[in-house]
Amino acid sequence: MREAFLNLWFDEDGQDLTEYALLVVLLALAAVAGIQGLATAISSTFANAATNLNTNT
């Protein structure tokens, strides 16, 4: 029984899948952070344009 647990402990067959999953999660978090920053910049640009249109008319 002890040998079976040691074999499971040192087995590296599922390691690649875990690393790829962590990489995908990291990329998704970076994409969400980037999109939020872009959304804020776009919203600010449209708000400035609306303000300029309202004050010039």
mmCIF file of the N, C-alpha and C atoms, coordinates in Angstrom:
data_MODEL
# 
_entry.id   MODEL 
# 
loop_
_atom_site.group_PDB 
_atom_site.id 
_atom_site.type_symbol 
_atom_site.label_atom_id 
_atom_site.label_alt_id 
_atom_site.label_comp_id 
_atom_site.label_asym_id 
_atom_site.label_entity_id 
_atom_site.label_seq_id 
_atom_site.pdbx_PDB_ins_code 
_atom_site.Cartn_x 
_atom_site.Cartn_y 
_atom_site.Cartn_z 
_atom_site.occupancy 
_atom_site.B_iso_or_equiv 
_atom_site.pdbx_formal_charge 
_atom_site.auth_seq_id 
_atom_site.auth_comp_id 
_atom_site.auth_asym_id 
_atom_site.auth_atom_id 
_atom_site.pdbx_PDB_model_num 
ATOM 1   N N  . MET A 1 1  ? 0.824   -1.191 0.000   1.00 0.00 ? 1  MET A N  1 
ATOM 2   C CA . MET A 1 1  ? 0.000   0.000  0.000   1.00 0.00 ? 1  MET A CA 1 
ATOM 3   C C  . MET A 1 1  ? 0.868   1.254  0.000   1.00 0.00 ? 1  MET A C  1 
ATOM 4   N N  . ARG A 1 2  ? 1.918   1.223  0.804   1.00 0.00 ? 2  ARG A N  1 
ATOM 5   C CA . ARG A 1 2  ? 2.819   2.379  0.866   1.00 0.00 ? 2  ARG A CA 1 
ATOM 6   C C  . ARG A 1 2  ? 3.469   2.626  -0.495  1.00 0.00 ? 2  ARG A C  1 
ATOM 7   N N  . GLU A 1 3  ? 3.812   1.567  -1.185  1.00 0.00 ? 3  GLU A N  1 
ATOM 8   C CA . GLU A 1 3  ? 4.438   1.701  -2.502  1.00 0.00 ? 3  GLU A CA 1 
ATOM 9   C C  . GLU A 1 3  ? 3.469   2.311  -3.513  1.00 0.00 ? 3  GLU A C  1 
ATOM 10  N N  . ALA A 1 4  ? 2.202   1.970  -3.426  1.00 0.00 ? 4  ALA A N  1 
ATOM 11  C CA . ALA A 1 4  ? 1.192   2.540  -4.327  1.00 0.00 ? 4  ALA A CA 1 
ATOM 12  C C  . ALA A 1 4  ? 1.076   4.049  -4.100  1.00 0.00 ? 4  ALA A C  1 
ATOM 13  N N  . PHE A 1 5  ? 1.077   4.495  -2.846  1.00 0.00 ? 5  PHE A N  1 
ATOM 14  C CA . PHE A 1 5  ? 1.005   5.924  -2.557  1.00 0.00 ? 5  PHE A CA 1 
ATOM 15  C C  . PHE A 1 5  ? 2.260   6.651  -3.033  1.00 0.00 ? 5  PHE A C  1 
ATOM 16  N N  . LEU A 1 6  ? 3.401   6.031  -2.881  1.00 0.00 ? 6  LEU A N  1 
ATOM 17  C CA . LEU A 1 6  ? 4.638   6.654  -3.356  1.00 0.00 ? 6  LEU A CA 1 
ATOM 18  C C  . LEU A 1 6  ? 4.625   6.795  -4.876  1.00 0.00 ? 6  LEU A C  1 
ATOM 19  N N  . ASN A 1 7  ? 4.108   5.774  -5.563  1.00 0.00 ? 7  ASN A N  1 
ATOM 20  C CA . ASN A 1 7  ? 4.001   5.864  -7.020  1.00 0.00 ? 7  ASN A CA 1 
ATOM 21  C C  . ASN A 1 7  ? 3.073   6.995  -7.445  1.00 0.00 ? 7  ASN A C  1 
ATOM 22  N N  . LEU A 1 8  ? 1.969   7.180  -6.749  1.00 0.00 ? 8  LEU A N  1 
ATOM 23  C CA . LEU A 1 8  ? 1.058   8.275  -7.068  1.00 0.00 ? 8  LEU A CA 1 
ATOM 24  C C  . LEU A 1 8  ? 1.698   9.629  -6.770  1.00 0.00 ? 8  LEU A C  1 
ATOM 25  N N  . TRP A 1 9  ? 2.463   9.694  -5.690  1.00 0.00 ? 9  TRP A N  1 
ATOM 26  C CA . TRP A 1 9  ? 3.093   10.954 -5.300  1.00 0.00 ? 9  TRP A CA 1 
ATOM 27  C C  . TRP A 1 9  ? 4.119   11.425 -6.330  1.00 0.00 ? 9  TRP A C  1 
ATOM 28  N N  . PHE A 1 10 ? 4.894   10.487 -6.871  1.00 0.00 ? 10 PHE A N  1 
ATOM 29  C CA . PHE A 1 10 ? 5.962   10.851 -7.803  1.00 0.00 ? 10 PHE A CA 1 
ATOM 30  C C  . PHE A 1 10 ? 5.551   10.740 -9.267  1.00 0.00 ? 10 PHE A C  1 
ATOM 31  N N  . ASP A 1 11 ? 4.314   10.372 -9.537  1.00 0.00 ? 11 ASP A N  1 
ATOM 32  C CA . ASP A 1 11 ? 3.823   10.264 -10.914 1.00 0.00 ? 11 ASP A CA 1 
ATOM 33  C C  . ASP A 1 11 ? 3.624   11.663 -11.483 1.00 0.00 ? 11 ASP A C  1 
ATOM 34  N N  . GLU A 1 12 ? 4.134   11.935 -12.687 1.00 0.00 ? 12 GLU A N  1 
ATOM 35  C CA . GLU A 1 12 ? 4.059   13.258 -13.292 1.00 0.00 ? 12 GLU A CA 1 
ATOM 36  C C  . GLU A 1 12 ? 3.202   13.276 -14.553 1.00 0.00 ? 12 GLU A C  1 
ATOM 37  N N  . ASP A 1 13 ? 2.322   12.310 -14.737 1.00 0.00 ? 13 ASP A N  1 
ATOM 38  C CA . ASP A 1 13 ? 1.532   12.246 -15.961 1.00 0.00 ? 13 ASP A CA 1 
ATOM 39  C C  . ASP A 1 13 ? 0.544   13.407 -16.092 1.00 0.00 ? 13 ASP A C  1 
ATOM 40  N N  . GLY A 1 14 ? -0.081  13.847 -15.029 1.00 0.00 ? 14 GLY A N  1 
ATOM 41  C CA . GLY A 1 14 ? -1.072  14.915 -15.099 1.00 0.00 ? 14 GLY A CA 1 
ATOM 42  C C  . GLY A 1 14 ? -0.504  16.302 -14.923 1.00 0.00 ? 14 GLY A C  1 
ATOM 43  N N  . GLN A 1 15 ? 0.790   16.415 -14.795 1.00 0.00 ? 15 GLN A N  1 
ATOM 44  C CA . GLN A 1 15 ? 1.423   17.695 -14.520 1.00 0.00 ? 15 GLN A CA 1 
ATOM 45  C C  . GLN A 1 15 ? 1.265   18.675 -15.680 1.00 0.00 ? 15 GLN A C  1 
ATOM 46  N N  . ASP A 1 16 ? 1.384   18.230 -16.914 1.00 0.00 ? 16 ASP A N  1 
ATOM 47  C CA . ASP A 1 16 ? 1.283   19.123 -18.062 1.00 0.00 ? 16 ASP A CA 1 
ATOM 48  C C  . ASP A 1 16 ? -0.101  19.753 -18.153 1.00 0.00 ? 16 ASP A C  1 
ATOM 49  N N  . LEU A 1 17 ? -1.124  18.978 -17.912 1.00 0.00 ? 17 LEU A N  1 
ATOM 50  C CA . LEU A 1 17 ? -2.490  19.499 -17.974 1.00 0.00 ? 17 LEU A CA 1 
ATOM 51  C C  . LEU A 1 17 ? -2.694  20.596 -16.938 1.00 0.00 ? 17 LEU A C  1 
ATOM 52  N N  . THR A 1 18 ? -2.179  20.408 -15.753 1.00 0.00 ? 18 THR A N  1 
ATOM 53  C CA . THR A 1 18 ? -2.306  21.422 -14.700 1.00 0.00 ? 18 THR A CA 1 
ATOM 54  C C  . THR A 1 18 ? -1.564  22.694 -15.085 1.00 0.00 ? 18 THR A C  1 
ATOM 55  N N  . GLU A 1 19 ? -0.392  22.559 -15.664 1.00 0.00 ? 19 GLU A N  1 
ATOM 56  C CA . GLU A 1 19 ? 0.370   23.736 -16.072 1.00 0.00 ? 19 GLU A CA 1 
ATOM 57  C C  . GLU A 1 19 ? -0.347  24.494 -17.173 1.00 0.00 ? 19 GLU A C  1 
ATOM 58  N N  . TYR A 1 20 ? -0.924  23.793 -18.133 1.00 0.00 ? 20 TYR A N  1 
ATOM 59  C CA . TYR A 1 20 ? -1.672  24.453 -19.198 1.00 0.00 ? 20 TYR A CA 1 
ATOM 60  C C  . TYR A 1 20 ? -2.919  25.138 -18.648 1.00 0.00 ? 20 TYR A C  1 
ATOM 61  N N  . ALA A 1 21 ? -3.583  24.520 -17.695 1.00 0.00 ? 21 ALA A N  1 
ATOM 62  C CA . ALA A 1 21 ? -4.771  25.132 -17.099 1.00 0.00 ? 21 ALA A CA 1 
ATOM 63  C C  . ALA A 1 21 ? -4.396  26.413 -16.364 1.00 0.00 ? 21 ALA A C  1 
ATOM 64  N N  . LEU A 1 22 ? -3.301  26.395 -15.626 1.00 0.00 ? 22 LEU A N  1 
ATOM 65  C CA . LEU A 1 22 ? -2.852  27.602 -14.930 1.00 0.00 ? 22 LEU A CA 1 
ATOM 66  C C  . LEU A 1 22 ? -2.469  28.702 -15.916 1.00 0.00 ? 22 LEU A C  1 
ATOM 67  N N  . LEU A 1 23 ? -1.858  28.331 -17.026 1.00 0.00 ? 23 LEU A N  1 
ATOM 68  C CA . LEU A 1 23 ? -1.486  29.304 -18.048 1.00 0.00 ? 23 LEU A CA 1 
ATOM 69  C C  . LEU A 1 23 ? -2.728  29.939 -18.668 1.00 0.00 ? 23 LEU A C  1 
ATOM 70  N N  . VAL A 1 24 ? -3.744  29.140 -18.938 1.00 0.00 ? 24 VAL A N  1 
ATOM 71  C CA . VAL A 1 24 ? -4.988  29.666 -19.505 1.00 0.00 ? 24 VAL A CA 1 
ATOM 72  C C  . VAL A 1 24 ? -5.665  30.620 -18.522 1.00 0.00 ? 24 VAL A C  1 
ATOM 73  N N  . VAL A 1 25 ? -5.676  30.266 -17.255 1.00 0.00 ? 25 VAL A N  1 
ATOM 74  C CA . VAL A 1 25 ? -6.281  31.139 -16.242 1.00 0.00 ? 25 VAL A CA 1 
ATOM 75  C C  . VAL A 1 25 ? -5.517  32.460 -16.158 1.00 0.00 ? 25 VAL A C  1 
ATOM 76  N N  . LEU A 1 26 ? -4.200  32.400 -16.186 1.00 0.00 ? 26 LEU A N  1 
ATOM 77  C CA . LEU A 1 26 ? -3.389  33.612 -16.127 1.00 0.00 ? 26 LEU A CA 1 
ATOM 78  C C  . LEU A 1 26 ? -3.649  34.507 -17.337 1.00 0.00 ? 26 LEU A C  1 
ATOM 79  N N  . LEU A 1 27 ? -3.720  33.921 -18.517 1.00 0.00 ? 27 LEU A N  1 
ATOM 80  C CA . LEU A 1 27 ? -4.001  34.703 -19.721 1.00 0.00 ? 27 LEU A CA 1 
ATOM 81  C C  . LEU A 1 27 ? -5.403  35.304 -19.679 1.00 0.00 ? 27 LEU A C  1 
ATOM 82  N N  . ALA A 1 28 ? -6.369  34.567 -19.160 1.00 0.00 ? 28 ALA A N  1 
ATOM 83  C CA . ALA A 1 28 ? -7.733  35.090 -19.060 1.00 0.00 ? 28 ALA A CA 1 
ATOM 84  C C  . ALA A 1 28 ? -7.789  36.273 -18.095 1.00 0.00 ? 28 ALA A C  1 
ATOM 85  N N  . LEU A 1 29 ? -7.104  36.172 -16.971 1.00 0.00 ? 29 LEU A N  1 
ATOM 86  C CA . LEU A 1 29 ? -7.072  37.286 -16.027 1.00 0.00 ? 29 LEU A CA 1 
ATOM 87  C C  . LEU A 1 29 ? -6.404  38.519 -16.628 1.00 0.00 ? 29 LEU A C  1 
ATOM 88  N N  . ALA A 1 30 ? -5.339  38.318 -17.380 1.00 0.00 ? 30 ALA A N  1 
ATOM 89  C CA . ALA A 1 30 ? -4.665  39.438 -18.025 1.00 0.00 ? 30 ALA A CA 1 
ATOM 90  C C  . ALA A 1 30 ? -5.571  40.075 -19.079 1.00 0.00 ? 30 ALA A C  1 
ATOM 91  N N  . ALA A 1 31 ? -6.317  39.262 -19.816 1.00 0.00 ? 31 ALA A N  1 
ATOM 92  C CA . ALA A 1 31 ? -7.226  39.785 -20.823 1.00 0.00 ? 31 ALA A CA 1 
ATOM 93  C C  . ALA A 1 31 ? -8.347  40.591 -20.173 1.00 0.00 ? 31 ALA A C  1 
ATOM 94  N N  . VAL A 1 32 ? -8.896  40.105 -19.089 1.00 0.00 ? 32 VAL A N  1 
ATOM 95  C CA . VAL A 1 32 ? -9.964  40.824 -18.397 1.00 0.00 ? 32 VAL A CA 1 
ATOM 96  C C  . VAL A 1 32 ? -9.445  42.158 -17.868 1.00 0.00 ? 32 VAL A C  1 
ATOM 97  N N  . ALA A 1 33 ? -8.267  42.162 -17.294 1.00 0.00 ? 33 ALA A N  1 
ATOM 98  C CA . ALA A 1 33 ? -7.688  43.407 -16.784 1.00 0.00 ? 33 ALA A CA 1 
ATOM 99  C C  . ALA A 1 33 ? -7.449  44.402 -17.920 1.00 0.00 ? 33 ALA A C  1 
ATOM 100 N N  . GLY A 1 34 ? -6.966  43.919 -19.040 1.00 0.00 ? 34 GLY A N  1 
ATOM 101 C CA . GLY A 1 34 ? -6.727  44.790 -20.188 1.00 0.00 ? 34 GLY A CA 1 
ATOM 102 C C  . GLY A 1 34 ? -8.011  45.340 -20.768 1.00 0.00 ? 34 GLY A C  1 
ATOM 103 N N  . ILE A 1 35 ? -9.033  44.523 -20.834 1.00 0.00 ? 35 ILE A N  1 
ATOM 104 C CA . ILE A 1 35 ? -10.309 44.959 -21.391 1.00 0.00 ? 35 ILE A CA 1 
ATOM 105 C C  . ILE A 1 35 ? -10.961 45.987 -20.472 1.00 0.00 ? 35 ILE A C  1 
ATOM 106 N N  . GLN A 1 36 ? -10.838 45.810 -19.166 1.00 0.00 ? 36 GLN A N  1 
ATOM 107 C CA . GLN A 1 36 ? -11.404 46.790 -18.240 1.00 0.00 ? 36 GLN A CA 1 
ATOM 108 C C  . GLN A 1 36 ? -10.734 48.148 -18.397 1.00 0.00 ? 36 GLN A C  1 
ATOM 109 N N  . GLY A 1 37 ? -9.438  48.158 -18.560 1.00 0.00 ? 37 GLY A N  1 
ATOM 110 C CA . GLY A 1 37 ? -8.728  49.417 -18.781 1.00 0.00 ? 37 GLY A CA 1 
ATOM 111 C C  . GLY A 1 37 ? -9.128  50.061 -20.089 1.00 0.00 ? 37 GLY A C  1 
ATOM 112 N N  . LEU A 1 38 ? -9.290  49.264 -21.120 1.00 0.00 ? 38 LEU A N  1 
ATOM 113 C CA . LEU A 1 38 ? -9.711  49.773 -22.420 1.00 0.00 ? 38 LEU A CA 1 
ATOM 114 C C  . LEU A 1 38 ? -11.133 50.321 -22.348 1.00 0.00 ? 38 LEU A C  1 
ATOM 115 N N  . ALA A 1 39 ? -12.013 49.631 -21.636 1.00 0.00 ? 39 ALA A N  1 
ATOM 116 C CA . ALA A 1 39 ? -13.394 50.088 -21.497 1.00 0.00 ? 39 ALA A CA 1 
ATOM 117 C C  . ALA A 1 39 ? -13.450 51.430 -20.778 1.00 0.00 ? 39 ALA A C  1 
ATOM 118 N N  . THR A 1 40 ? -12.624 51.606 -19.765 1.00 0.00 ? 40 THR A N  1 
ATOM 119 C CA . THR A 1 40 ? -12.578 52.876 -19.042 1.00 0.00 ? 40 THR A CA 1 
ATOM 120 C C  . THR A 1 40 ? -12.103 54.002 -19.956 1.00 0.00 ? 40 THR A C  1 
ATOM 121 N N  . ALA A 1 41 ? -11.100 53.743 -20.763 1.00 0.00 ? 41 ALA A N  1 
ATOM 122 C CA . ALA A 1 41 ? -10.575 54.761 -21.680 1.00 0.00 ? 41 ALA A CA 1 
ATOM 123 C C  . ALA A 1 41 ? -11.611 55.126 -22.738 1.00 0.00 ? 41 ALA A C  1 
ATOM 124 N N  . ILE A 1 42 ? -12.316 54.162 -23.263 1.00 0.00 ? 42 ILE A N  1 
ATOM 125 C CA . ILE A 1 42 ? -13.338 54.432 -24.282 1.00 0.00 ? 42 ILE A CA 1 
ATOM 126 C C  . ILE A 1 42 ? -14.486 55.220 -23.672 1.00 0.00 ? 42 ILE A C  1 
ATOM 127 N N  . SER A 1 43 ? -14.912 54.832 -22.487 1.00 0.00 ? 43 SER A N  1 
ATOM 128 C CA . SER A 1 43 ? -16.000 55.550 -21.812 1.00 0.00 ? 43 SER A CA 1 
ATOM 129 C C  . SER A 1 43 ? -15.615 57.001 -21.555 1.00 0.00 ? 43 SER A C  1 
ATOM 130 N N  . SER A 1 44 ? -14.394 57.220 -21.127 1.00 0.00 ? 44 SER A N  1 
ATOM 131 C CA . SER A 1 44 ? -13.914 58.572 -20.880 1.00 0.00 ? 44 SER A CA 1 
ATOM 132 C C  . SER A 1 44 ? -13.882 59.391 -22.168 1.00 0.00 ? 44 SER A C  1 
ATOM 133 N N  . THR A 1 45 ? -13.458 58.795 -23.252 1.00 0.00 ? 45 THR A N  1 
ATOM 134 C CA . THR A 1 45 ? -13.400 59.487 -24.543 1.00 0.00 ? 45 THR A CA 1 
ATOM 135 C C  . THR A 1 45 ? -14.789 59.896 -25.002 1.00 0.00 ? 45 THR A C  1 
ATOM 136 N N  . PHE A 1 46 ? -15.769 59.002 -24.891 1.00 0.00 ? 46 PHE A N  1 
ATOM 137 C CA . PHE A 1 46 ? -17.128 59.333 -25.301 1.00 0.00 ? 46 PHE A CA 1 
ATOM 138 C C  . PHE A 1 46 ? -17.752 60.374 -24.376 1.00 0.00 ? 46 PHE A C  1 
ATOM 139 N N  . ALA A 1 47 ? -17.432 60.314 -23.096 1.00 0.00 ? 47 ALA A N  1 
ATOM 140 C CA . ALA A 1 47 ? -17.951 61.323 -22.163 1.00 0.00 ? 47 ALA A CA 1 
ATOM 141 C C  . ALA A 1 47 ? -17.394 62.701 -22.505 1.00 0.00 ? 47 ALA A C  1 
ATOM 142 N N  . ASN A 1 48 ? -16.113 62.772 -22.837 1.00 0.00 ? 48 ASN A N  1 
ATOM 143 C CA . ASN A 1 48 ? -15.502 64.044 -23.245 1.00 0.00 ? 48 ASN A CA 1 
ATOM 144 C C  . ASN A 1 48 ? -16.124 64.553 -24.537 1.00 0.00 ? 48 ASN A C  1 
ATOM 145 N N  . ALA A 1 49 ? -16.361 63.660 -25.483 1.00 0.00 ? 49 ALA A N  1 
ATOM 146 C CA . ALA A 1 49 ? -16.981 64.069 -26.759 1.00 0.00 ? 49 ALA A CA 1 
ATOM 147 C C  . ALA A 1 49 ? -18.387 64.601 -26.509 1.00 0.00 ? 49 ALA A C  1 
ATOM 148 N N  . ALA A 1 50 ? -19.163 63.931 -25.649 1.00 0.00 ? 50 ALA A N  1 
ATOM 149 C CA . ALA A 1 50 ? -20.525 64.386 -25.344 1.00 0.00 ? 50 ALA A CA 1 
ATOM 150 C C  . ALA A 1 50 ? -20.497 65.751 -24.660 1.00 0.00 ? 50 ALA A C  1 
ATOM 151 N N  . THR A 1 51 ? -19.550 65.947 -23.763 1.00 0.00 ? 51 THR A N  1 
ATOM 152 C CA . THR A 1 51 ? -19.421 67.238 -23.079 1.00 0.00 ? 51 THR A CA 1 
ATOM 153 C C  . THR A 1 51 ? -19.084 68.339 -24.072 1.00 0.00 ? 51 THR A C  1 
ATOM 154 N N  . ASN A 1 52 ? -18.179 68.074 -24.999 1.00 0.00 ? 52 ASN A N  1 
ATOM 155 C CA . ASN A 1 52 ? -17.790 69.063 -25.994 1.00 0.00 ? 52 ASN A CA 1 
ATOM 156 C C  . ASN A 1 52 ? -18.947 69.374 -26.933 1.00 0.00 ? 52 ASN A C  1 
ATOM 157 N N  . LEU A 1 53 ? -19.731 68.391 -27.294 1.00 0.00 ? 53 LEU A N  1 
ATOM 158 C CA . LEU A 1 53 ? -20.876 68.640 -28.166 1.00 0.00 ? 53 LEU A CA 1 
ATOM 159 C C  . LEU A 1 53 ? -21.945 69.465 -27.455 1.00 0.00 ? 53 LEU A C  1 
ATOM 160 N N  . ASN A 1 54 ? -22.157 69.216 -26.179 1.00 0.00 ? 54 ASN A N  1 
ATOM 161 C CA . ASN A 1 54 ? -23.174 69.954 -25.425 1.00 0.00 ? 54 ASN A CA 1 
ATOM 162 C C  . ASN A 1 54 ? -22.758 71.402 -25.154 1.00 0.00 ? 54 ASN A C  1 
ATOM 163 N N  . THR A 1 55 ? -21.480 71.659 -24.951 1.00 0.00 ? 55 THR A N  1 
ATOM 164 C CA . THR A 1 55 ? -21.045 73.026 -24.641 1.00 0.00 ? 55 THR A CA 1 
ATOM 165 C C  . THR A 1 55 ? -20.901 73.865 -25.893 1.00 0.00 ? 55 THR A C  1 
ATOM 166 N N  . ASN A 1 56 ? -20.691 73.276 -27.049 1.00 0.00 ? 56 ASN A N  1 
ATOM 167 C CA . ASN A 1 56 ? -20.490 74.049 -28.284 1.00 0.00 ? 56 ASN A CA 1 
ATOM 168 C C  . ASN A 1 56 ? -21.785 74.343 -28.997 1.00 0.00 ? 56 ASN A C  1 
ATOM 169 N N  . THR A 1 57 ? -22.894 73.781 -28.577 1.00 0.00 ? 57 THR A N  1 
ATOM 170 C CA . THR A 1 57 ? -24.149 74.038 -29.289 1.00 0.00 ? 57 THR A CA 1 
ATOM 171 C C  . THR A 1 57 ? -24.961 75.109 -28.624 1.00 0.00 ? 57 THR A C  1 
# 
